[in-house]
Amino acid sequence: MNMKKMEKTMNEIFGDLIYAYTRKQAIEDGVLVDITEIAKPEFKVPVAMTIASYEKIGTEKIRIMLKDLWRRIKVSPNESILMFHTGEKADTVKLKSMIHGGDHGEPVLTIMFPNED
């Protein structure tokens, strides 16, 4: 089903869209951090992290985390939880990844804490 037809069907079921907060807006607002360029060796889709998870992992550990996530997805494609050791004392972080439709229905990956959506 093409996007126009799907949008028409959704409008028939739910009525007109009142407001949508797009992924692009979330990146512009700093709610999400676009790490697509860093993620390119492992991921072929746009990748973003919530600002809280990005700050917790730290820029120097992002590549390591992405490699760990890629390996995790290859082993268990249905498992979205990754336990990642930040390298600071006994600090292990639990992260959730989600592949979903972006602003135009295209596949995108978002990495966050399990309590975020």
Backbone as CSV, one residue per row, in Angstrom:
resi,resn,N_x,N_y,N_z,CA_x,CA_y,CA_z,C_x,C_y,C_z
1,MET,0.863,-1.173,0.000,0.000,0.000,0.000,0.908,1.233,0.000
2,ASN,0.633,2.179,-0.905,1.468,3.373,-0.928,1.083,4.319,0.218
3,MET,1.967,5.271,0.492,1.796,6.158,1.653,0.521,7.004,1.557
4,LYS,0.194,7.499,0.378,-1.020,8.326,0.218,-2.276,7.516,0.536
5,LYS,-2.305,6.287,0.030,-3.460,5.426,0.271,-3.549,5.060,1.755
6,MET,-2.387,4.769,2.382,-2.377,4.432,3.793,-2.839,5.630,4.635
7,GLU,-2.358,6.819,4.277,-2.760,8.032,4.998,-4.271,8.249,4.880
8,LYS,-4.810,8.041,3.677,-6.249,8.193,3.469,-7.024,7.195,4.328
9,THR,-6.556,5.939,4.347,-7.210,4.906,5.156,-7.150,5.259,6.642
10,MET,-5.990,5.712,7.106,-5.835,6.089,8.522,-6.768,7.260,8.862
11,ASN,-6.879,8.226,7.967,-7.777,9.361,8.201,-9.233,8.923,8.256
12,GLU,-9.601,7.950,7.407,-10.976,7.434,7.426,-11.280,6.749,8.761
13,ILE,-10.301,6.048,9.313,-10.509,5.322,10.570,-10.461,6.262,11.772
14,PHE,-9.409,7.098,11.836,-9.150,7.901,13.040,-9.503,9.379,12.908
15,GLY,-9.798,9.851,11.721,-10.034,11.272,11.520,-8.736,11.979,11.175
16,ASP,-8.803,13.270,10.954,-7.629,14.048,10.566,-6.611,14.112,11.701
17,LEU,-5.351,14.110,11.319,-4.255,14.226,12.273,-4.266,15.622,12.877
18,ILE,-4.208,15.689,14.185,-4.203,16.982,14.867,-2.784,17.505,15.001
19,TYR,-1.861,16.638,15.428,-0.481,17.065,15.619,0.439,15.851,15.567
20,ALA,1.609,16.012,14.981,2.620,14.946,14.955,3.977,15.566,15.264
21,TYR,4.703,14.955,16.183,6.068,15.370,16.507,6.990,14.445,15.742
22,THR,7.660,14.964,14.737,8.436,14.119,13.842,9.819,13.805,14.405
23,ARG,10.415,12.789,13.861,11.789,12.421,14.219,12.733,13.583,13.891
24,LYS,12.505,14.203,12.752,13.335,15.345,12.343,13.256,16.459,13.395
25,GLN,12.054,16.745,13.878,11.889,17.772,14.913,12.592,17.363,16.207
26,ALA,12.494,16.087,16.574,13.137,15.603,17.796,14.650,15.762,17.705
27,ILE,15.221,15.523,16.526,16.660,15.726,16.329,16.994,17.213,16.391
28,GLU,16.206,18.042,15.722,16.433,19.487,15.757,16.319,20.050,17.175
29,ASP,15.378,19.507,17.963,15.165,19.976,19.339,16.194,19.419,20.321
30,GLY,16.987,18.420,19.902,17.973,17.820,20.786,17.432,16.707,21.661
31,VAL,16.206,16.273,21.402,15.619,15.146,22.134,16.267,13.848,21.655
32,LEU,16.554,13.779,20.350,17.285,12.663,19.757,18.597,13.186,19.184
33,VAL,19.625,12.332,19.204,20.918,12.668,18.616,21.116,11.760,17.409
34,ASP,21.298,12.356,16.243,21.499,11.592,15.013,22.931,11.049,14.997
35,ILE,23.074,9.723,15.021,24.400,9.103,14.985,24.556,8.243,13.728
36,THR,23.803,8.579,12.695,23.801,7.807,11.457,25.198,7.667,10.867
37,GLU,25.953,8.743,10.814,27.292,8.693,10.214,28.212,7.759,10.993
38,ILE,28.147,7.799,12.305,28.971,6.924,13.142,28.536,5.473,12.963
39,ALA,27.243,5.254,12.767,26.678,3.902,12.693,26.805,3.242,11.327
40,LYS,27.203,3.996,10.303,27.207,3.475,8.927,27.965,2.159,8.732
41,PRO,29.086,1.920,9.378,29.731,0.625,9.125,28.842,-0.578,9.484
42,GLU,27.992,-0.429,10.484,27.149,-1.549,10.912,25.716,-1.464,10.389
43,PHE,25.167,-0.275,10.310,23.745,-0.115,10.008,23.530,0.657,8.710
44,LYS,22.573,0.189,7.929,22.252,0.821,6.636,21.065,1.779,6.740
45,VAL,20.482,1.899,7.922,19.332,2.776,8.139,19.756,3.937,9.031
46,PRO,19.010,5.047,9.014,19.315,6.147,9.933,19.219,5.676,11.387
47,VAL,20.178,6.123,12.208,20.230,5.718,13.610,20.286,6.967,14.486
48,ALA,19.473,6.947,15.544,19.480,8.043,16.517,19.398,7.450,17.918
49,MET,19.862,8.231,18.882,19.766,7.858,20.296,19.050,8.969,21.038
50,THR,18.351,8.598,22.101,17.796,9.646,22.950,18.969,10.376,23.597
51,ILE,18.765,11.630,23.915,19.846,12.428,24.494,20.328,11.817,25.812
52,ALA,19.424,11.270,26.606,19.811,10.676,27.889,20.727,9.472,27.682
53,SER,20.386,8.589,26.742,21.225,7.407,26.500,22.555,7.812,25.863
54,TYR,22.533,8.792,24.985,23.749,9.290,24.331,24.721,9.849,25.365
55,GLU,24.196,10.651,26.274,25.047,11.250,27.301,25.585,10.199,28.268
56,LYS,24.807,9.178,28.568,25.248,8.125,29.486,26.366,7.294,28.870
57,ILE,26.235,6.929,27.591,27.248,6.115,26.922,28.523,6.936,26.695
58,GLY,28.374,8.167,26.302,29.537,9.019,26.025,30.035,8.826,24.602
59,THR,30.480,9.886,23.990,30.853,9.851,22.571,31.978,8.863,22.271
60,GLU,32.895,8.675,23.211,34.015,7.770,22.950,33.606,6.300,22.949
61,LYS,32.433,5.965,23.498,31.982,4.570,23.569,30.878,4.235,22.566
62,ILE,30.419,5.210,21.806,29.308,4.997,20.863,29.640,3.901,19.850
63,ARG,30.828,3.944,19.233,31.201,2.945,18.220,31.196,1.531,18.814
64,ILE,31.739,1.391,20.021,31.773,0.082,20.679,30.352,-0.407,20.932
65,MET,29.501,0.486,21.430,28.111,0.128,21.700,27.396,-0.297,20.417
66,LEU,27.625,0.420,19.321,26.991,0.080,18.046,27.450,-1.294,17.538
67,LYS,28.726,-1.598,17.685,29.225,-2.919,17.282,28.593,-4.012,18.138
68,ASP,28.495,-3.769,19.450,27.842,-4.735,20.335,26.380,-4.938,19.947
69,LEU,25.697,-3.841,19.647,24.291,-3.921,19.255,24.144,-4.696,17.951
70,TRP,25.004,-4.432,16.987,24.950,-5.137,15.702,25.112,-6.643,15.907
71,ARG,26.099,-7.016,16.725,26.313,-8.448,17.009,25.092,-9.046,17.702
72,ARG,24.501,-8.308,18.620,23.329,-8.774,19.360,22.154,-9.005,18.411
73,ILE,21.940,-8.076,17.499,20.835,-8.184,16.540,21.056,-9.369,15.602
74,LYS,22.299,-9.596,15.190,22.587,-10.727,14.306,22.300,-12.058,14.991
75,VAL,22.601,-12.165,16.281,22.388,-13.397,17.033,20.912,-13.581,17.381
76,SER,20.273,-12.509,17.849,18.865,-12.562,18.276,18.108,-11.379,17.693
77,PRO,17.643,-11.480,16.439,16.997,-10.338,15.793,15.750,-9.823,16.511
78,ASN,15.100,-10.670,17.296,13.887,-10.236,17.992,14.174,-9.653,19.373
79,GLU,15.417,-9.722,19.806,15.787,-9.197,21.119,16.222,-7.749,20.965
80,SER,15.586,-6.855,21.686,15.889,-5.432,21.525,16.688,-4.852,22.694
81,ILE,17.022,-5.681,23.692,17.722,-5.179,24.872,19.212,-5.503,24.773
82,LEU,20.037,-4.512,25.074,21.487,-4.667,25.089,22.006,-4.219,26.437
83,MET,22.822,-5.056,27.074,23.512,-4.668,28.294,24.888,-4.180,27.862
84,PHE,25.245,-2.941,28.210,26.503,-2.356,27.762,27.276,-1.821,28.952
85,HIS,28.538,-2.223,29.054,29.405,-1.740,30.136,30.086,-0.459,29.665
86,THR,29.865,0.631,30.380,30.401,1.927,29.969,31.888,2.072,30.235
87,GLY,32.449,1.173,31.031,33.872,1.264,31.346,34.146,2.006,32.635
88,GLU,33.115,2.569,33.228,33.270,3.311,34.475,32.842,2.433,35.642
89,LYS,33.800,2.023,36.444,33.565,1.167,37.612,32.738,-0.043,37.199
90,ALA,31.681,-0.311,37.900,30.808,-1.453,37.583,29.542,-0.965,36.910
91,ASP,29.669,0.029,36.063,28.516,0.674,35.440,28.079,-0.049,34.170
92,THR,27.009,-0.814,34.269,26.421,-1.484,33.115,25.094,-0.810,32.797
93,VAL,24.911,-0.476,31.541,23.726,0.242,31.094,22.843,-0.701,30.288
94,LYS,21.566,-0.663,30.551,20.592,-1.438,29.788,19.978,-0.508,28.744
95,LEU,20.102,-0.883,27.476,19.568,-0.081,26.370,18.563,-0.905,25.574
96,LYS,17.636,-0.208,24.973,16.618,-0.815,24.116,16.791,-0.218,22.722
97,SER,16.676,-1.053,21.697,16.711,-0.543,20.326,15.404,-0.906,19.639
98,MET,14.987,-0.036,18.745,13.714,-0.213,18.068,13.857,0.168,16.599
99,ILE,13.523,-0.736,15.708,13.443,-0.385,14.289,11.975,-0.112,14.002
100,HIS,11.702,1.049,13.447,10.320,1.471,13.222,10.270,2.407,12.034
101,GLY,9.084,2.843,11.693,8.893,3.765,10.577,9.276,5.182,10.954
102,GLY,10.093,5.808,10.124,10.482,7.200,10.347,9.367,8.153,9.946
103,ASP,9.722,9.384,9.695,8.743,10.424,9.380,7.912,10.103,8.136
104,HIS,8.488,9.315,7.221,7.789,8.987,5.976,7.607,7.474,5.817
105,GLY,7.660,6.749,6.928,7.464,5.306,6.907,8.717,4.507,6.609
106,GLU,9.836,5.183,6.365,11.093,4.496,6.063,11.657,3.861,7.341
107,PRO,12.414,2.759,7.210,12.961,2.126,8.407,14.041,2.994,9.053
108,VAL,13.944,3.153,10.367,14.931,3.884,11.159,15.164,3.105,12.449
109,LEU,16.302,3.333,13.068,16.645,2.679,14.320,16.806,3.734,15.401
110,THR,16.184,3.490,16.553,16.325,4.398,17.683,16.808,3.597,18.887
111,ILE,17.810,4.144,19.572,18.394,3.514,20.751,18.054,4.387,21.961
112,MET,17.602,3.708,23.042,17.122,4.448,24.206,17.212,3.586,25.453
113,PHE,16.894,4.170,26.603,16.739,3.395,27.812,15.405,2.655,27.735
114,PRO,15.284,1.502,28.414,14.032,0.730,28.352,12.787,1.495,28.785
115,ASN,12.944,2.499,29.661,11.779,3.251,30.128,11.430,4.425,29.207
116,GLU,12.180,4.604,28.123,11.890,5.689,27.176,11.112,5.126,25.987
117,ASP,10.404,6.028,25.293,9.723,5.616,24.057,9.817,6.683,23.026
